[in-house]
């Protein structure tokens, strides 16, 4: 029996799929942005532990999983952030703890450092998202995915420190099938489209107005991340009042998958501190 229930709602007319478990203060989980990503693949090893104390909501962001396959060519990231905010409104959530991995974490930083944030953030955990993505064979694997099984194996290699993941045919196949579900590849690939002759867009930057963040913040780094430079988490945390950072050993870009027990302990300790401070 699953530790969570899958549900579907309409948010401004857009089908939105999410996982829900537990009761208590809401914790919203935002998955990464790689091809084949989604709420279940990203958070299935964390939801049960968090749900013992909190109401956990892990949504498929627009373009992923069971949610609508749509894209805004002018402001794709902004559309996803606004959709998350409206998702919270529709569910009656006016304040929540947010945890994001990779693109999910970048979305949190983009919103919370903006002049007009829209997400109802009470506290935030950013896992492997926010630093400067390195231009190497691993970032190329993520950005140049050709919807083949070999291409997905390269993505899995890029994401994980433990090489048993790309060697696991069933795991690679699972992510591959998610990446080629109707509309899934198209929705993510479209974000890379550009007119012939235009230079490739720059990779996401970590330069932001971090001084605008005034709530409890934890920044988590994977000790063996192949996509982000060592020390990025502490560098960002040092720019946020009262924030702290942590490094998860023997983990790549998705520590919550690769080292779930260690990440679950970090999350539960951090959330308990936030709850006691704001109680």
KEKE-3310 file (N, C-alpha, C; in steps of 0.2 Angstrom, whole numbers, plus 5000, padded with zeros to 4 digits):
npx = (5004:5003:5012:5005:4992:4986:4980:4969:4966:4958:4967:4964:4959:4968:4974:4980:4990:4994:5002:4997:4998:4997:4994:4993:5004:5006:5017:5025:5031:5043:5048:5062:5068:5072:5071:5058:5056:5046:5033:5032:5043:5053:5050:5046:5053:5053:5041:5033:5040:5040:5026:5022:5022:5017:5006:5008:5011:5014:5017:5015:5023:5019:5019:5025:5023:5007:5001:4995:5001:5009:5016:5024:5031:5036:5038:5041:5046:5040:5027:5025:5028:5018:5008:5010:5008:4994:4989:4991:4982:4970:4969:4967:4978:4987:5000:5015:5028:5041:5049:5062:5069:5083:5077:5065:5070:5077:5066:5060:5070:5070:5057:5056:5066:5062:5055:5041:5036:5026:5023:5017:5027:5033:5044:5059:5067:5081:5087:5100:5099:5101:5114:5127:5125:5136:5145:5146:5149:5139:5129:5126:5120:5108:5102:5101:5094:5088:5076:5079:5083:5096:5100:5092:5099:5111:5107:5103:5115:5121:5114:5116:5127:5130:5134:5126:5114:5113:5116:5105:5094:5080:5076:5081:5073:5060:5061:5063:5051:5043:5047:5044:5030:5014:5016:5025:5039:5039:5034:5045:5056:5052:5055:5068:5068:5073:5075:5083:5100:5101:5110:5114:5103:5108:5114:5105:5107:5115:5115:5106:5094:5097:5095:5082:5076:5068:5064:5065:5078:5086:5099:5104:5117:5123:5136:5143:5139:5138:5134:5134:5145:5157:5154:5144:5132:5134:5139:5128:5119:5126:5122:5110:5100:5102:5101:5106:5118:5120:5129:5126:5134:5141:5131:5123:5115:5102:5099:5089:5083:5094:5101:5090:5087:5096:5093:5079:5081:5087:5077:5066:5072:5074:5061:5055:5061:5057:5044:5043:5048:5039:5027)
npy = (4994:5011:5025:5037:5046:5048:5062:5073:5089:5104:5118:5134:5130:5121:5104:5097:5086:5078:5072:5066:5066:5062:5073:5089:5104:5111:5104:5108:5099:5101:5095:5090:5097:5088:5078:5066:5068:5070:5071:5059:5050:5059:5061:5049:5042:5050:5055:5047:5047:5061:5063:5058:5068:5079:5087:5082:5088:5085:5090:5088:5098:5110:5103:5091:5074:5069:5081:5096:5098:5111:5126:5142:5152:5165:5166:5154:5149:5158:5155:5142:5145:5153:5145:5135:5143:5146:5133:5131:5141:5136:5124:5130:5134:5145:5147:5138:5126:5124:5113:5111:5102:5104:5110:5113:5119:5130:5137:5141:5150:5159:5165:5169:5179:5189:5205:5204:5192:5177:5165:5156:5155:5149:5143:5137:5124:5121:5110:5105:5115:5131:5135:5138:5130:5119:5119:5104:5087:5081:5091:5093:5081:5082:5093:5091:5080:5066:5058:5045:5028:5027:5040:5043:5035:5042:5054:5049:5045:5057:5063:5055:5050:5037:5024:5013:5017:5021:5009:5001:4994:4993:5004:5015:5013:5015:5029:5033:5029:5038:5050:5050:5050:5055:5070:5074:5074:5084:5095:5099:5099:5110:5121:5123:5128:5139:5152:5149:5153:5160:5163:5150:5150:5157:5147:5144:5157:5160:5172:5182:5192:5188:5194:5197:5187:5182:5172:5156:5146:5132:5126:5113:5103:5091:5080:5073:5079:5081:5092:5104:5116:5112:5118:5128:5128:5133:5146:5152:5151:5159:5172:5174:5179:5171:5159:5142:5129:5112:5097:5083:5068:5056:5058:5063:5074:5073:5071:5067:5056:5047:5047:5045:5043:5051:5064:5065:5065:5078:5086:5084:5088:5102:5106:5104:5113:5125:5125:5126:5138:5147:5144)
npz = (5000:4996:5003:5001:4993:4977:4969:4959:4953:4946:4942:4939:4927:4922:4922:4937:4945:4960:4975:4991:5008:5026:5041:5048:5049:5033:5021:5006:4992:4979:4964:4954:4937:4927:4912:4913:4926:4941:4954:4961:4957:4962:4976:4983:4992:5003:5008:5017:5029:5032:5032:5044:5053:5047:5035:5019:5003:4987:4971:4954:4944:4931:4915:4919:4924:4929:4927:4917:4901:4897:4891:4893:4882:4884:4898:4905:4918:4927:4925:4930:4943:4947:4945:4955:4966:4965:4965:4979:4984:4979:4987:4999:5007:5015:5021:5021:5023:5012:5001:4989:4975:4965:4950:4956:4968:4963:4957:4969:4975:4965:4966:4980:4981:4973:4969:4971:4978:4976:4982:4996:5007:5022:5028:5020:5011:5001:4990:4981:4971:4964:4964:4952:4938:4930:4915:4907:4903:4909:4912:4899:4896:4902:4896:4882:4879:4870:4870:4870:4876:4879:4881:4892:4901:4902:4908:4920:4925:4926:4937:4948:4962:4965:4955:4953:4950:4936:4931:4934:4925:4926:4934:4925:4914:4920:4922:4909:4903:4909:4904:4890:4890:4884:4878:4887:4884:4874:4881:4889:4880:4872:4879:4876:4863:4850:4839:4823:4822:4834:4849:4861:4876:4892:4906:4921:4933:4949:4955:4965:4975:4989:5001:5003:5008:5022:5031:5039:5032:5024:5015:5005:5000:4988:4991:4981:4970:4952:4945:4951:4958:4972:4988:4985:4992:5005:5001:4996:5007:5016:5012:5017:5030:5045:5039:5035:5030:5023:5019:5011:5012:4999:4989:4975:4963:4968:4982:4991:4985:4984:4997:5007:5021:5027:5022:5026:5040:5041:5036:5045:5057:5054:5051:5063:5071:5065:5067:5081:5083:5077:5083)
capx = (5000:5007:5012:5002:4986:4987:4974:4969:4962:4959:4969:4963:4957:4974:4974:4985:4991:4998:5002:4995:4999:4998:4990:4996:5006:5007:5024:5024:5037:5044:5053:5067:5066:5075:5066:5056:5055:5039:5032:5033:5050:5057:5049:5043:5057:5053:5034:5030:5043:5037:5019:5021:5021:5015:5002:5013:5008:5020:5013:5018:5023:5016:5023:5027:5019:5000:4999:4994:5008:5008:5022:5023:5037:5039:5039:5040:5047:5035:5020:5026:5028:5011:5003:5011:5004:4987:4988:4990:4976:4964:4968:4966:4984:4990:5006:5017:5035:5042:5055:5062:5075:5085:5073:5060:5073:5078:5059:5059:5074:5068:5051:5057:5071:5059:5051:5034:5035:5019:5022:5015:5032:5034:5051:5061:5073:5083:5091:5104:5096:5103:5121:5129:5126:5142:5144:5150:5145:5133:5123:5124:5115:5101:5099:5101:5090:5085:5071:5081:5085:5103:5100:5090:5104:5116:5104:5103:5122:5122:5110:5118:5134:5131:5134:5122:5108:5112:5117:5099:5089:5073:5076:5082:5067:5055:5062:5062:5044:5040:5050:5040:5023:5011:5017:5030:5046:5038:5033:5051:5060:5050:5058:5075:5068:5075:5076:5089:5105:5102:5115:5110:5102:5113:5111:5102:5112:5114:5115:5100:5094:5095:5094:5075:5073:5068:5061:5070:5080:5091:5102:5107:5121:5125:5143:5146:5135:5141:5131:5135:5152:5157:5153:5139:5126:5137:5140:5121:5116:5129:5119:5103:5100:5100:5101:5112:5119:5122:5131:5125:5139:5139:5125:5123:5110:5096:5101:5083:5083:5100:5102:5084:5087:5100:5089:5073:5083:5088:5071:5062:5075:5073:5054:5053:5064:5053:5037:5043:5049:5033:5021)
capy = (5000:5017:5029:5043:5046:5053:5066:5078:5095:5109:5125:5139:5126:5116:5098:5097:5080:5079:5066:5069:5061:5065:5079:5094:5109:5109:5104:5107:5097:5103:5090:5093:5098:5084:5074:5061:5070:5071:5071:5052:5049:5064:5061:5043:5040:5055:5057:5043:5050:5068:5063:5056:5074:5085:5086:5083:5089:5084:5091:5087:5104:5110:5099:5085:5069:5069:5088:5098:5099:5117:5130:5149:5154:5171:5166:5147:5148:5162:5152:5137:5147:5156:5139:5132:5148:5145:5127:5132:5144:5131:5120:5134:5134:5152:5147:5131:5124:5122:5109:5110:5099:5106:5116:5115:5124:5136:5141:5144:5155:5165:5169:5172:5184:5194:5210:5203:5184:5175:5158:5157:5152:5149:5141:5134:5120:5121:5104:5105:5120:5138:5136:5139:5124:5118:5116:5098:5082:5079:5096:5092:5075:5085:5098:5088:5073:5065:5054:5038:5025:5028:5047:5043:5033:5048:5058:5046:5045:5064:5064:5051:5049:5030:5022:5008:5019:5020:5002:4998:4994:4994:5011:5019:5012:5019:5036:5034:5029:5045:5055:5049:5050:5059:5078:5075:5076:5090:5101:5101:5101:5116:5127:5124:5130:5145:5154:5148:5158:5163:5159:5146:5154:5156:5142:5148:5160:5159:5178:5184:5197:5184:5198:5198:5181:5183:5166:5150:5143:5127:5125:5107:5101:5084:5080:5071:5082:5082:5097:5110:5116:5111:5124:5132:5129:5138:5152:5155:5152:5165:5178:5174:5180:5166:5152:5137:5124:5106:5093:5076:5064:5051:5059:5068:5080:5071:5067:5064:5049:5043:5046:5047:5043:5057:5070:5065:5068:5085:5089:5084:5092:5108:5108:5105:5120:5131:5125:5128:5145:5150:5141)
capz = (5000:4995:5009:4999:4989:4971:4968:4953:4953:4941:4944:4933:4921:4921:4926:4941:4948:4966:4980:4997:5014:5033:5043:5051:5045:5026:5018:4999:4989:4972:4961:4949:4931:4922:4908:4916:4933:4943:4961:4964:4957:4966:4983:4985:4998:5009:5010:5022:5035:5033:5034:5051:5057:5043:5029:5013:4996:4981:4965:4947:4941:4924:4910:4921:4927:4927:4926:4911:4897:4894:4892:4892:4879:4887:4905:4907:4925:4930:4924:4934:4950:4948:4946:4962:4971:4964:4968:4986:4985:4978:4993:5005:5010:5015:5023:5021:5022:5005:5000:4982:4973:4958:4947:4961:4973:4959:4957:4976:4975:4960:4969:4986:4980:4968:4972:4972:4978:4976:4985:5003:5010:5029:5028:5014:5010:4994:4989:4975:4966:4966:4962:4945:4934:4927:4908:4906:4899:4913:4911:4892:4895:4904:4891:4875:4879:4863:4871:4869:4882:4881:4883:4899:4905:4903:4913:4927:4927:4928:4943:4954:4964:4965:4948:4953:4947:4928:4929:4935:4919:4928:4936:4919:4910:4923:4921:4902:4901:4911:4899:4884:4891:4880:4879:4892:4881:4870:4885:4892:4875:4869:4883:4873:4857:4849:4832:4820:4823:4841:4854:4867:4882:4898:4911:4927:4938:4957:4958:4967:4980:4994:5007:5003:5011:5030:5035:5040:5026:5024:5009:5005:4994:4988:4992:4975:4964:4946:4941:4954:4961:4979:4992:4983:4997:5010:4998:4996:5014:5020:5010:5019:5037:5049:5035:5036:5024:5025:5014:5011:5009:4995:4986:4969:4963:4971:4989:4994:4982:4985:5004:5010:5028:5030:5020:5030:5046:5040:5035:5051:5062:5052:5051:5070:5074:5062:5070:5088:5083:5075:5087)
cpx = (5004:5006:5008:4996:4987:4980:4975:4964:4963:4961:4969:4963:4963:4974:4980:4985:4996:4997:5001:4996:4999:4993:4995:4998:5008:5015:5023:5031:5037:5049:5057:5064:5069:5070:5065:5055:5047:5039:5034:5040:5054:5056:5046:5047:5057:5046:5032:5034:5041:5030:5017:5020:5017:5010:5007:5009:5014:5016:5018:5018:5021:5021:5026:5022:5012:4997:4999:5001:5007:5015:5021:5030:5040:5041:5038:5040:5042:5029:5020:5025:5021:5006:5004:5007:4997:4985:4987:4984:4970:4963:4968:4972:4987:4997:5009:5025:5036:5049:5056:5069:5077:5081:5068:5063:5075:5071:5058:5063:5072:5062:5053:5062:5068:5056:5044:5033:5027:5017:5021:5021:5033:5041:5053:5068:5075:5088:5094:5101:5098:5110:5121:5130:5132:5141:5149:5146:5139:5127:5121:5119:5108:5098:5098:5098:5087:5079:5073:5083:5092:5104:5097:5095:5110:5113:5104:5110:5124:5119:5113:5125:5135:5129:5129:5115:5108:5113:5110:5094:5082:5072:5076:5076:5061:5055:5061:5055:5041:5041:5046:5033:5020:5012:5022:5037:5045:5037:5040:5056:5058:5053:5065:5074:5070:5076:5082:5094:5106:5107:5111:5109:5107:5110:5109:5108:5110:5114:5108:5100:5092:5094:5086:5072:5073:5065:5066:5072:5086:5093:5106:5111:5123:5133:5147:5142:5139:5139:5133:5142:5152:5157:5148:5134:5128:5137:5133:5119:5120:5126:5112:5103:5098:5099:5107:5112:5121:5124:5130:5130:5137:5132:5126:5118:5103:5097:5095:5081:5088:5102:5096:5084:5090:5096:5083:5075:5084:5082:5067:5065:5073:5066:5052:5055:5059:5046:5037:5044:5043:5026:5018)
cpy = (5006:5021:5036:5041:5051:5056:5071:5083:5099:5115:5130:5135:5121:5110:5098:5090:5081:5073:5070:5064:5065:5071:5083:5100:5107:5109:5103:5105:5098:5099:5094:5094:5094:5080:5068:5062:5070:5070:5064:5050:5053:5063:5055:5041:5045:5056:5054:5046:5057:5068:5060:5062:5080:5083:5087:5083:5089:5085:5090:5094:5104:5107:5093:5080:5069:5076:5090:5100:5105:5121:5137:5151:5160:5171:5159:5146:5151:5158:5146:5139:5150:5150:5136:5137:5147:5138:5127:5136:5140:5126:5123:5134:5141:5152:5140:5131:5122:5119:5108:5106:5102:5111:5118:5120:5130:5140:5144:5150:5161:5169:5172:5178:5190:5199:5209:5195:5183:5168:5159:5153:5154:5148:5137:5130:5119:5115:5104:5109:5127:5140:5137:5132:5124:5116:5110:5093:5080:5084:5095:5086:5078:5089:5096:5081:5072:5059:5047:5035:5026:5035:5047:5040:5038:5053:5055:5046:5052:5066:5061:5050:5041:5027:5016:5010:5019:5013:4998:4999:4996:5002:5016:5019:5015:5026:5038:5034:5036:5050:5055:5048:5055:5067:5079:5078:5083:5096:5104:5103:5108:5122:5128:5127:5137:5146:5152:5154:5161:5159:5155:5151:5152:5151:5146:5150:5159:5167:5181:5189:5192:5188:5199:5192:5182:5177:5161:5147:5138:5126:5118:5105:5094:5084:5077:5073:5084:5088:5104:5110:5115:5118:5129:5134:5134:5145:5156:5156:5158:5172:5179:5174:5174:5159:5148:5132:5117:5102:5086:5071:5058:5052:5064:5073:5079:5067:5064:5058:5045:5042:5048:5048:5049:5063:5070:5067:5075:5089:5090:5088:5100:5111:5109:5111:5126:5131:5127:5136:5149:5148:5147)
cpz = (5000:5001:5007:4994:4983:4970:4962:4954:4947:4945:4938:4927:4919:4925:4930:4946:4954:4970:4987:5003:5021:5034:5047:5047:5038:5024:5010:4996:4982:4969:4956:4942:4925:4918:4912:4924:4935:4951:4964:4963:4961:4973:4986:4991:5004:5012:5016:5029:5037:5035:5041:5056:5053:5037:5023:5007:4991:4975:4959:4944:4933:4919:4912:4924:4924:4926:4919:4907:4893:4895:4890:4889:4881:4894:4908:4915:4929:4930:4929:4942:4952:4949:4952:4967:4971:4966:4976:4988:4985:4984:4999:5010:5010:5018:5023:5021:5015:5005:4992:4981:4966:4955:4952:4966:4969:4959:4964:4977:4971:4963:4975:4986:4976:4972:4974:4973:4979:4980:4993:5008:5018:5031:5022:5015:5003:4993:4982:4969:4969:4965:4955:4942:4930:4920:4907:4903:4903:4912:4903:4891:4897:4899:4884:4875:4873:4864:4869:4876:4884:4883:4890:4903:4907:4908:4920:4929:4929:4935:4949:4955:4963:4958:4948:4950:4939:4926:4930:4929:4921:4930:4930:4915:4913:4922:4913:4900:4904:4907:4893:4884:4887:4882:4884:4889:4877:4875:4888:4886:4872:4873:4880:4866:4856:4841:4829:4820:4829:4845:4859:4873:4888:4903:4917:4931:4945:4960:4959:4973:4986:5001:5008:5007:5019:5034:5035:5034:5027:5017:5009:4999:4994:4987:4985:4969:4958:4942:4944:4958:4969:4982:4990:4988:5002:5008:4998:5003:5018:5018:5013:5027:5040:5045:5037:5030:5027:5019:5015:5008:5004:4991:4980:4969:4966:4977:4992:4991:4985:4992:5008:5017:5030:5028:5025:5037:5046:5040:5041:5056:5060:5053:5058:5073:5071:5065:5077:5088:5081:5078:5091)
residu = (UNK:UNK:UNK:UNK:UNK:UNK:UNK:UNK:UNK:UNK:UNK:UNK:UNK:UNK:UNK:UNK:UNK:UNK:UNK:UNK:UNK:UNK:UNK:UNK:UNK:UNK:UNK:UNK:UNK:UNK:UNK:UNK:UNK:UNK:UNK:UNK:UNK:UNK:UNK:UNK:UNK:UNK:UNK:UNK:UNK:UNK:UNK:UNK:UNK:UNK:UNK:UNK:UNK:UNK:UNK:UNK:UNK:UNK:UNK:UNK:UNK:UNK:UNK:UNK:UNK:UNK:UNK:UNK:UNK:UNK:UNK:UNK:UNK:UNK:UNK:UNK:UNK:UNK:UNK:UNK:UNK:UNK:UNK:UNK:UNK:UNK:UNK:UNK:UNK:UNK:UNK:UNK:UNK:UNK:UNK:UNK:UNK:UNK:UNK:UNK:UNK:UNK:UNK:UNK:UNK:UNK:UNK:UNK:UNK:UNK:UNK:UNK:UNK:UNK:UNK:UNK:UNK:UNK:UNK:UNK:UNK:UNK:UNK:UNK:UNK:UNK:UNK:UNK:UNK:UNK:UNK:UNK:UNK:UNK:UNK:UNK:UNK:UNK:UNK:UNK:UNK:UNK:UNK:UNK:UNK:UNK:UNK:UNK:UNK:UNK:UNK:UNK:UNK:UNK:UNK:UNK:UNK:UNK:UNK:UNK:UNK:UNK:UNK:UNK:UNK:UNK:UNK:UNK:UNK:UNK:UNK:UNK:UNK:UNK:UNK:UNK:UNK:UNK:UNK:UNK:UNK:UNK:UNK:UNK:UNK:UNK:UNK:UNK:UNK:UNK:UNK:UNK:UNK:UNK:UNK:UNK:UNK:UNK:UNK:UNK:UNK:UNK:UNK:UNK:UNK:UNK:UNK:UNK:UNK:UNK:UNK:UNK:UNK:UNK:UNK:UNK:UNK:UNK:UNK:UNK:UNK:UNK:UNK:UNK:UNK:UNK:UNK:UNK:UNK:UNK:UNK:UNK:UNK:UNK:UNK:UNK:UNK:UNK:UNK:UNK:UNK:UNK:UNK:UNK:UNK:UNK:UNK:UNK:UNK:UNK:UNK:UNK:UNK:UNK:UNK:UNK:UNK:UNK:UNK:UNK:UNK:UNK:UNK:UNK:UNK:UNK:UNK:UNK:UNK:UNK:UNK:UNK:UNK:UNK:UNK:UNK:UNK:UNK:UNK)
# end
